[in-house]
Amino acid sequence: MKWLIILFLFLTLISGCIDKGQESIIYREETIPEYSPVVDMAKKDLAEKLNLQVENIKLVKQDAVDWPDSSLGYTEEGMMYSQVITPGFRIILKADGKLYEYHSDYKRIVGPREVQP
């Protein structure tokens, strides 16, 4: 019984290491009002990275998203992520005529990636 538990725990741990290819991201259809804390965090982060004032960064779009794991769609090689559906947001900001995409849950942000209009 003890070995069965150890085997189960080992398989659970390594399951996050397996490359499953392109994961699907579920965009929810319902309208959700702007979740200010993560949008504010993304604006502040982008302002620091671009050396701009936060007031010069505009929210273009915010979609509610169910990310397929805790990486929020920004996986890094060699990292392990909890394999759990993670609700959050896809945030598009505009600064200096360019669009930037951030991903978030309800407490943290990851990004940015420059995106094409």
N, C-alpha and C positions, 0 to 999 in steps of 0.2 A: 504494500500500500504506500509506503514511504517513497519508493522508487517511482511509482506511478505519479505521485504528486510532484516530485522533482522533474520528471519528464514533462508533465503538463506545464509547469512553470518555465522550463527551458524552451519548449515549443512556443509558448506565448511570447517570450522575450525575443526570439529570433524571427517571429512572424513579421515584425516591423521592418526587418532588414531585407525582405524579399522585394525585388523590384516588380511591381505589378503593372508597369507600363503607364499609359495615360489614365489618370483617375478622373472620374466625372465630378463636376462641381454642380450643385443644385442651386439655381437661382430661384428664390421664392417669389411668387407672383403678388402677394399682398403688399400693399403700400405701408411702409414703416416710416414714421417721422424721423428726421435726422437725429442720430444718436450722438449728441454733441461731444461727450468726452473723447471718443476715439477719433472723431473728425478734428477736434482741437489738437489732439496728440499728433495726428498726421500733418496738419498745417504747421505746427511748431517744428516737427522734425524736418519737413521740407524747407522751411524758412532757414533753419540752421545749415542744412546741406547746401543750399543755394546762396546763402548769405543775403537773404531778403528779409523784409519786414513781414510779419504774419498777415498784416492787412493787405498785402499785395498778392495773397494766395486765395483763390476762390474755389469753393466747392462746386463742381460741375454735376456730379452724380453720385448717388449712394444707393447701392442695391443690397438687400438682405440676401445672405448666402449661407448655405450649409456646406462648410469645407469638409472634405473627406477624411481629414486627420488633423492633428494639432499643429501641423506645419503651416496651416492657413494658405496652402497653395504655393509656398515659397520653401521648397525642400532644399537642404544643403547636403552635399555628399558626406557620408560618414556619420550623419546624425540619425538618431532614432526618434520617432514620433509616436505618440499615443494614437492607436488606430480607433478613433472614436469620431463620430460626426460632431463637428464643432460649429455651432451657429455663430454668425458674425456678419461682416459687411465687406463689400468691395467699394472702395472710395476712389473717385477720380477727382483730382485737383488740377487747377490750371495756374501756372506761374510763368512769367516771361514768354507767353505765347505757346507754351508747351504743356502737354497733358502728362500727369503722373498718376500711377495706380498704386494704391496701398490696399492691403488686406488686413482685416482685424477680426478679433472676437469681441467680447464686451469689455476686455481689460487691457489689451495690447494691440500693437500694430506691427506689421512687417512691410518692408518695401523701402523705397519706391522703385518702380520700373517705369521708364518713359514709354508711353503708348502713343500710337498714331490715332488721329481723329477719325 
